[in-house]
Amino acid sequence: MIEATAQGRYSVIRSTRASRGGAVAGIVLLLFLAAAPWWADRATMRLLVEIFYILALAQMWNLLAGYAGLVSVGQQAFVGLGGYMLFALAIFTPVGAAWSIPLAGLIGAVVSLPVAFLVFRLRGHYFAIGTWVVAEVFLLGFAQIQTLGGGSGISLPVSVVRDIAASRSGRDAVIYLVALAVVICIIAIVYGLLRSRHGLALTAIRDSEEASASLGVDNFRAKLMIYIFVAFGTTAIGALIFLTKLRISPAAAFDINWTTTVIFIVVIGGIGTIEGPIIGTLIFFLLREPLAQFGTWYLILLGLVAVVIMLKAPQGIWGLVAERWDLRFFPVQRRLRFEPPD
């Protein structure tokens, strides 16, 4: 958009020098990661797969809480649902394990509709508690389904595992590339959404629901659409998670740690930004790898890090960096630039 005046002209811009440079660096990094099956060992690939699906979960929760203002502590409901739908589809239908991932996401989106109309009646901390209660109901419900292992859980049959690839190295490569594709798609879709008019409406809702409503934004509809989309993404990611584990149980599927981990990541990285969950995920794994052997002290250190960052930088590490150096690799804001006459 360009508007000319006698003194010059104004134009709306989004991209920055950092974002253009980041795009080039991102392509190089993507090519490097895509070649991992040829240069990485099995342990490295498993770690990268875990990083990918945790990052994807963090992006989903960040979209839900950081933009739509829906602070959920029950997203493990959809993680577990995705895992169980993967097992059900792979075992009882001719659908392959890989194709079960998007189908599980669609089932999660459908299930999220009645859940949304239930929890959307709640506000603030009552909404957060309500989402946790829903997750507990899911846990108790799936624990009663004996065909899926009941309370003790179930493993993927050998025939299903072999359908992924004949060899162990082949399965590792397929699962790795699927995980990489999932996290890239999640980030790309979130970025495209936030750059659209729907993203502008979400930003308005985040800043002030009353002001956005006065400008004609349908807050309920916008939140509902985001809730359904996040349910789709989280359920698909849950299917991917338990495809890597090859076994599922109610306690593992609906573990609240799935949600608390991504909350920690988003809070320390920077809520309401795409870069924040990326930074938070890297920090989480950099802390976890060397300190996990210390048991309880590791958890205490994570809590201490979160408290210090919330006190010193409430906007998160990336929020502090972006504010100080005006650095954005995923620019979604619209800026007005003045160009003087020639």
Disulfide bonds with the S-S distance in Angstrom:
none
